[in-house]
């Protein structure tokens, strides 16, 4: 079986006419017809209904066409990967992210490194204003931000995943499995500083439920928040996606907060008429990676 035969078959299914299908494949009509006959003989089935003209596709042929489309799509993806490794053997990407998206940024970078082994990367944890400024000044190649933070057409935006806020506590504490926002507000909380969008979002959520968070510690470090939660001295509220893998089952308990609140995270780059080959490749790879599924694997049973 040759790929040209599958291409002939797809062309015939598209045009439903031997002559037009042959023209689209840049071959003669007999060459196309003979190629499809060879495929039928190899598979031992009739794919095309024939008389003097095209009469349709047999039921068996419809299934073959479905497989042919899938095979050609996979081949196209393989060729794209080969082109990527050939044309972009190395390079450097600087990626900025809001603190709660840094874990997701590491997952994205792992995908980049797998596809472009000699690629070097730099990940910076920054505030939203700093990220937008550095993108415009071309000090960052890519960034992970809240979707609502990008308000103009200066940037390209690619949706990646949705954050889900949860309460994170020491496994030694005794709390109900599920709490509401008013109940969470009464707990001693360690949260990100008020200059961070994550904190501003949380304050707005608490206000929506006519509550004020009992904050005992503020920091710009997620590691400090997790350390405090592990110690049992306080609790923290973070997106589940911000929880590093090594913390997932290392003495922490994750409690859903009702009603659920989410924030959409996107990949952002400065809009240009001619993006570099590396930027195009990074964008395409990000679009093909289901980060939401990977992050959701952190969910504990029952969450």
N, C-alpha and C positions, 0 to 999 in steps of 0.2 A: 504494500500500500504506500503510495506516494502522496505527499502533501498537495501536489498539484491536482491530483484526482479529487481530493476533498474540496479544494478551491473551485474546481469545475462544478462540483455538485452544489455547493453553496450558491454559485453564480446562477446555475440553472433554476434553483429554487427561488432565487430573488427575481429573475427576469421572466421565468416561465416561457422561455423561447430559446431554442438552441442557437439561433443566429446571434441574438443580442447577448446571450450568455458568453458565447465564444468571443464576441467583440470585446466584452468587458474584461476578458482574461487575456486578450491580445494573442489569440490562437485561432486556427481555422475551425470551422464547424465540425468537420470530420475528426479533427484531433480531440476536440472536447467530447464528442459523442463516443469515440473509441476509448478515451480515458475513463469515462463513466462505465462503459461496458466491461472494461478490465476490472474495475472495482467491484462490479456486480459478480463477475466470475470468481474473483478472489473470495468474496463474502458468501457466495452461493445463494444469493437472493436477487429478486428483481426490485430495483429501486425506482426506475422511471417507467411509466406507462407510455408506450410508443405506438405509432402507426407511421404515417409519413411525416407527422409533426408531433410536437410535444403534447401529451394527453394528460399529464399529471404525475403525481408522486404516489407510489403505493404506501399502504400503512407501514410496511416494513421500512420503506424508504424514509418516511417521516422520522422514524426512530434513529435511523442512520444519520440523517441530517442533524438531528439534535446532538448526537455524539460528535459529529464532525465540527459543529460550531464550538462545542466545548473544547475539543482538542486544538482547534486553531486559536482559540482564545488563550489557552495555556501556552501554546507555542509562541504567541505574540508576547506574553508576559516573560517567557524565558529569553526571548531575543532582547527585550527591553533591559532585563537584568544583565545580559552579556554586554550590551551596549554601554550600560552604566559602568560596569567594571572596566571596560576597555577605554572609554572616553574620560572617566573621572577616576583615575587610579588613586588619587589622593586629594587632599584639600583640607580646609579648616573652617569650622562653623562656630560662631559665638552665639549662644542661646541665653536669653534672659527669661526669667520666670518669676511670677509672684511666689512668695514662700510656700503657699499651700499647693502649688503646681510643680514643685521641684522634683518630687518623686515621679510624677508623670513624665517630666523632662528627661529623667534618667532612663525610663523605659523607651522613650523615643530615640534617645542617643544610642541605646543598645541596638536598635533596629538599624540605625544609620551605620554603625560600626560593622554590623554583620554584612551589609550590602557593599560597603566601601571600607575594606579592612584597614587601609592606610590613612583613613580620615582621622584628623585630630579635632577635639571638641573642647569647648569651654562653656561651663554652665554658671550663670551668675544669678543669685537671688537678689531681686531688686523690687522697689516699690513701683506701682503703676506709672506715676509721672516720670520716674527715672527711665523706665523701660521705653515709654513712648518717645522721650527725648533722645535716647540713644539710638532708637530705630531710625528716627529722622536724620540724625547725624551720622548714620551708617556705622555706628560702633557695635551694633548688634545685627546679626543676620536674620534671626528668628526670635520669637518670643511667645510665651504662654501667658495669656491674660484672660480676665473675665470678658465675655462677649460684650457686655454693656459698656465696657471701658473704651471701646473703639467706635467713635461716633462720626468719623469723617471718611472720605474716600482716598485719603493719603495711603491707606494700607489695604493689603489683601488679607482676607479673613477666612480661616478654615475651621469649622466646628470640630472639636475633638472628643469631648466627653462632658458629663454633668457631675458636679460635686454634690455630695449628699452629706448634710451636717449630722454628726452623731456626737453623743457624749462619750468621752473616753475616761475610764476609771481604772484604778488598781483592781486586779482580780480578787484582792483580799477584802474589798468593800462589799457591803450588802445593800444593794439598791434594787428596786424593781427592774425587770428586764427592759421595760419601756416607760419613758417619762414624757410629760408634756413640757412646753417651754416655760410655763410658770413655775413648775417644780424644779426645772434646771436652774432657773434664775436664783432660787433660794440657796443653792449649793455654793460652797467656797470655790470660785473659779479662777483658773489661770488662763489668760487670753492674750492674743496678740495685741500690740499697742494700738491706740486710737488713730494713728496715722495710716494704718493698714486697711485696705478695702475689706478684707475679711472681717475685721473687727467692726467696721462701720455697718457691714451687712448684718452682723449678729446683733448689734445695738438696735438696728431698725426692726429686726424680727422680734426681739424682746419687747420693744415699744408697741409693736402691733398687737401683742398679747397682754398689754398693759402691765408689763413687768420691767424691772430694772435689775440687771445682772449684779450679783454680789461678787465683785472682782477683788481678789486678794493679791494678785500678782499680774503684772503686764511685762511683756518681753517681745522682742522681734525675732526670737529663736524658737522654732518648733521643737527642737531637741530639748530645750528647757521645759517647754510645756509637757512633753512626754515624760521627762524625768520627774516632774512634779506629780503627774498622774500616777506613775509607777510607785512613787513614795507613799501615796495615799494621803498626802498633805492637802491636796486640792484635786479638782477635776478640770477637764478642759473640753471645749467644744471645737471640733475641727471637721473639715470635710474628710470622709472616709479615704478619699484618694490621697490625702496628705500623710497617711500613716505608712511609714516605711515598712517593707516586708519583714525585716528582722523584729519589728515590734508586734507583728500581727498576733502572735500567740506566745509572747514572752512576758507574761504577767499582767497583761492589760485585758480589760473587758470592754466591749463596745456595746453601747445602749442606743437603740433607736430613739429619736425624739419626734413626737407627734404634735401637730401634723408635719409631714416631711417637707423640708425646704431644700431647694437645689439651686445651684448656680452653674451656668454654662461656661466652659473653658474653651478657648479657641487658640489656634496657632496663627500668628500674625507676622507679616513681613512688609517692608516698605514697597509700595507699588511702583513698578518700573515697566517701561515699554519692552525692554529687553533684559529679562532675568538671566543670570548666569546659569550655566549648565548644572552647577552644583546646587544652586537655589531651586531650580526646576526639579532636580532629582529628590532633594530633601522634601519638597512640597508633595511630590507624588508618593513617596514612601510613607509620609505621614497620613495621607488620605487613604492608603491601603491598610494601615494598621488600626485594628479595633481596640483602642486603648481602653474603652469603656469595659469591654469584656475582661481584659487583663486586670483592671483595677477592681472589678466586682468579685474577683476570686478571693479578695481579702475579706469578704463578708463571712462572718461567723455563722454557724447554724442558727436558724431562726430569725436572723436579722432581715 
